Amino acid sequence: GEFEAPLAFGGAHLSQWSSRPHSLPREGTVGGMGRGDTPEAVRQVLSSASVVAALERAKAEPKSHEESFADVACARRYIRAAEGNVEAAVAALAGTLDWRLRERPQEAECSACRQDRHSHNMRVVGIDELERPVIYTCFSQAIHRFDPEAAMEHLRRTLEDAIAIQDRRQRRLGTSGGSADAAEGGLAAAAAPAESCVWLIDFHGYSLMKDSNPRTAVMAGRLLAHYPERLGRAVILDAPRFFSATWVAVSKVVNTTTAAKVMFARTDDGSFDTELGTWAGGPLKQWLLAEIAENRLKQYQHGEKEYWSASADVSAHDPRALAAFAASPEFALVLTHRVVAGPAAGAAAGAGQANGD
């Protein structure tokens, strides 16, 4: 299925994508160093024969932007993911550079959503208090989510979108670890750029029979290994009760860093409302609550909802995204916009994303 993967990839894969638990200022601490990502370790990674050779291969390819991908911030993420093991970080980064050169993820679109916009609905819907893109997906709204290859194609596209959005906002607004919206509200911005995103997986509509393909989990783990340290928070919403037992088993093999990033919450006991209060901010919190409630309406359970279309009533809920985000230049980088705007917009967005890591 589109998203049984967050709990099913297994400890190593989820750990690679996660980052160390932190209070709100943690991700933006000056220099951001921790878990071995020292200047000397970064130098060793970026000057290693494997990484240099991969960059040379990328440089020889026309329209390749992977040389700009492997910057200092990127090296530090790979070092932290390897818990300071420089040799492991070198191997992982060199592997990702070759993968990116081969797969060109910054240019690829979700072919299933091109054919049918109801295929998946995972997308960036706003920015949280730490300037982290918030990715939302709901099982009931992803009608053709059962093809593992298509699901991975969509997941890859979403991650590339989130990274490009974060990079472009930081360059456009000069923001760091706190959003422009948050700054206007008087919240203190952290000192260094945020690099992770928030992932909200809404299990409404989940089917044990249809959404438990182990192949999807394995493929997701392999894909997410190319995006280390990009997870800031994962919220598992309204998961079936048997998932509690699943998480108990999974949490025994994931490290505490990862486990602390995963939060189970429900819409019927106040826990989700409390969870949103820790990172979402007022407008984003209200948008998410409205979107989640709308996705549970009887008339939207069989592909009737068009999440990519704004309501003609400006006072109504806009299912595309939070209003401030939908009105921002970065919204053009989201698949939600491109499935409406067409292939030309997708090509332009892909070109712009090549400059962002």
Sequence and secondary structure as in RCSB ss.txt:
>XXXX:A:sequence
GEFEAPLAFGGAHLSQWSSRPHSLPREGTVGGMGRGDTPEAVRQVLSSASVVAALERAKAEPKSHEESFADVACA
RRYIRAAEGNVEAAVAALAGTLDWRLRERPQEAECSACRQDRHSHNMRVVGIDELERPVIYTCFSQAIHRFDPEA
AMEHLRRTLEDAIAIQDRRQRRLGTSGGSADAAEGGLAAAAAPAESCVWLIDFHGYSLMKDSNPRTAVMAGRLLA
HYPERLGRAVILDAPRFFSATWVAVSKVVNTTTAAKVMFARTDDGSFDTELGTWAGGPLKQWLLAEIAENRLKQY
QHGEKEYWSASADVSAHDPRALAAFAASPEFALVLTHRVVAGPAAGAAAGAGQANGD
>XXXX:A:secstr
  SSHHHHS HHHHHHHB     TTGGGSTT   TT  HHHHHHHHTSHHHHHHHHHHHHSTT  HHHHSSHHHH
HHHHHHTTT HHHHHHHHHHHHHHHHHH TTT   HHHHH TTS   EEEEE TTS EEEEEEGGG TT   HHH
HHHHHHHHHHHHHHHHHHHHHHH   SS HHHHHTT    SS    EEEEEE TT  TTTS  HHHHHHHHHHHT
TSTT EEEEEEES  THHHHHHHHHHTTS HHHHTTEEEE SSSSHHHHHHTTTT HHHHHHHHHHHHHTTSGGG
SSS   TTS  SSTTS  TTS HHHHTSGGGGGSHHHHHHH HHHHHHHHHHHTT  
